[in-house]
Amino acid sequence: MANRRTFLAGGALIGAAAVSRSALASLPEPALRAEPSSALPLPPAAGRPYRPVLTLNGWSLPFRMNGNVKEFHLVAEPVERELAPGMVARLWGYNGSSPGPTIEVVEGDRVRIFVTNRLPEHTAVHWHGQRLPNGMDGVGGLTQPQIKPGETFVYEFEARRPGTFMYHPHADEMVQMAMGMMGFWVTHPRDARRTPGYIECDRDYCFLLNAFDIEPGSAVPKVNTMLDFNLWCWNSRVFPAIDPLVARRGERVRMRIGNLTMTNHPIHLHGHEFVVAGTDGGWTHPASRWPEVTVDIAVGQMRALEFVADEPGDWALHCHKSHHTMNAMGHGVPTMIGVDHREVVHKIQKLVPDYMVMGERGMADMGEMEMPLPDNTLPMMTGQGQFGAIEMGGMFTVLKVREDLARGDYRDPGPFKHPPGTVAAAWTGERPIAERSEAPSAPATLRAVKPDGHGHH
């Protein structure tokens, strides 16, 4: 995998405190990766076997075995992240990326995670959803001292239950999470056959829902924003820069999704039904599941969605809040639908020759406009499909199901080749006559009756 560094051999200091200078030489060298494309699943080089996940537009953190302990090294640091071609954000993250790398372990593993702080302020790491000793929970000031700039702390615990988890700071949380500090954690079952509710999948995807408020022309998020974000992301990427999810027809697919934004997200899949096979608390019992095409994922929640990819095609996958499939929206722009600008436009163009009308017929025209943008920002609607502009942004990508896709092949297979006669098209025949129902008959005449003295009629 590009830009990943190898690990150094050596021992490790065990303890829920800062790592001493003498022990730093024995730490595993941190693996780094800034490439925003999806790295192929990383098979385990040692330890118990498992089927690895694919982190959408991300990667999994390598580990080394030190005796019977899996050792990881996270580095909290400023990073640059390409949200989409043409826009780079200056964020905080881990190991060169935001979100940080996915950590994959197996149920029952003893895990040791070194965390080095290269931020300008203190931090701590909370292992969201894990069962562990209280002193390893990662809440600065409550369960541990803060990790000061330049310090390295170590967390050690057993991965006690399989499931889908996250990690993020519990120190100056409003700032650090708004700056992009978060990551995914997957604990695979030790024995899949004896794990209630767990079914092996052919493809296992994971990604985080996150959001930023970055003004056009700038690169650093506004950390005090509560709800009016202008960039809605999956793993700090926006459409059309979010990689597609691909599957061979008939394969069982799992999507693990975690929400670390400030609002809920109804995630909608076209062309298929899925079941919620896992939640924050573990795998759901099969008898408790029902089919859905949309699931609402609340703040701080994790959901594992499973389905059989049995319908070939390019199927949209997106948040169903319409503003969350847009980029850099101007919330204060007035609605101009139906307003005739023609007389005003001629007068304005005498002063501003490049002035153009926007919004009087809706906003779809903006998807194809080639108008100058401020530096380091993105158009509100973008993306091209084989039939024209897709007019989407933000939390949107495509599930691509193909008959001939090789197992384990995650490359984009390109546009779907529709069988003849299966694409909606303009009607060229005789126009059908719309049948109209007869006008409804007049309602019966109502007669008001004055109540009697008892007031019962």
Phi, psi and omega in degrees: 000135186298140173068010176272135179266151179280166181264150174266148178282163176142175181271194181207149176275132181256130176162157181265053182207187180294147177274132182288161180301322182293335180273343184300328182295339183264000181290151171294138178294134183291134173282138183235144176203127179247351182297127185274001179279167180284122175280146179298152177307139185259103179296146180292134179276343182203174178078193180295143180286153173201161177269113189288160177269164169249119178275118183298121183054039179207202186201167177254143184280124175295157178228168171233153176268130174238094191068236179256021182247135174272125182249131176237158177227112175260138176240114175278123188199160171295140180222162170248132183232126174282109178289325174192159178307127182104353179214124177241132179255142175265106189240181166246143182200210182224133171056040174089358185219160173222121356299167176289175182293151175287137175259124180242126178222181179240144177312128181094350178294142167272124188241136176233121184240117174272134180236116178256132183260112174247022176274166177280358178221172181290164180208178173200160181237123176261133182262086193298115176096354184278149167264122186199171176300144185304323182288354177253007186285341170081032175257107184303132179088329181266310183246354180197161169291155175293149175274109184284160177306132180090348181272157172238125175251164178231135174247138179217129178196172177265135175284094195279332180223146179285152178157193185245125186224178178221168168224146181195166181289149164236054177207125187043050191300320182302317181284310190292323177286324177295337178272357173108013184274107180188165177194167182260152176223131177236124173253111180283149179291145178291321178226100185300326183291336182253016178256107183303130177087350183267131176233131177298137179246152179286327179224131185234104181258151173216148175196158179256145171269123178217168186210153179223154170243098182237115182294142177307132181093347178251181183224347183258132180296149171275113191278349181268000180291137180260314185224328187277062175283152180246359178225108181259124195234155162245117183052046177057037173225149177237152178297138013266020183266001174278127181297150175286157169266129183242151180205149172278142181304132180095349180283149174271128186241138174242137173240116175262123186231130176241142184247114175238034172266192181258010181208169180279163181221115174279103183274125188239132178246131178274148168080352182216160167252151176228171172238152174276100185271343181211148177232189177303328186271354179136197183277136181280148178290136182306327181290345182264001185267152173217156183286144178219162167241351177220135175230135180270121181252113184278172182297130178083001182265158173232139179224141174248115182255136182229143178201164173261123181280084186248008178240106180298146178147182174253102188254130181292142176225120189197165168286139184269006168278114192300326179290344180274358171249038176226158176246148169043051182286143172263100187292340182268005181287128181288154175280124184244016182298128178087355180274129180274110183269354198304314182293321182290323184300314182300322181289318181292321183294339174293330178266322182234092186302329183274002183297137178225155180281137177223133167095355183284341176246015190105183186253003185299328181301334184293337179294337182246358180289136173254083182244149182296141179244156172300158177301145173055054171212178185232153174294155183295317178234139185202185179094136180239136172246181183291348179248007178132199182293135179276337176059049178224168174200190172059230188277076183209137170205193187228135168268120183250110181254128183227146177291319191259017180285130180290147178296133182083002179268118182251010180289151178292118182280002181084184182297149179288137177267102185287135173300149181305137176081011183245014179246129177300136184213168180295139179280129183247358180273195180293136181291130177290146178273126181285124177276131180248139178286154178295154179298139180296146179295154181296143180294153179298147180292133179264141180241121179281135180242125179287128181295153177284184185295339180273350177071024181258359185237000000 
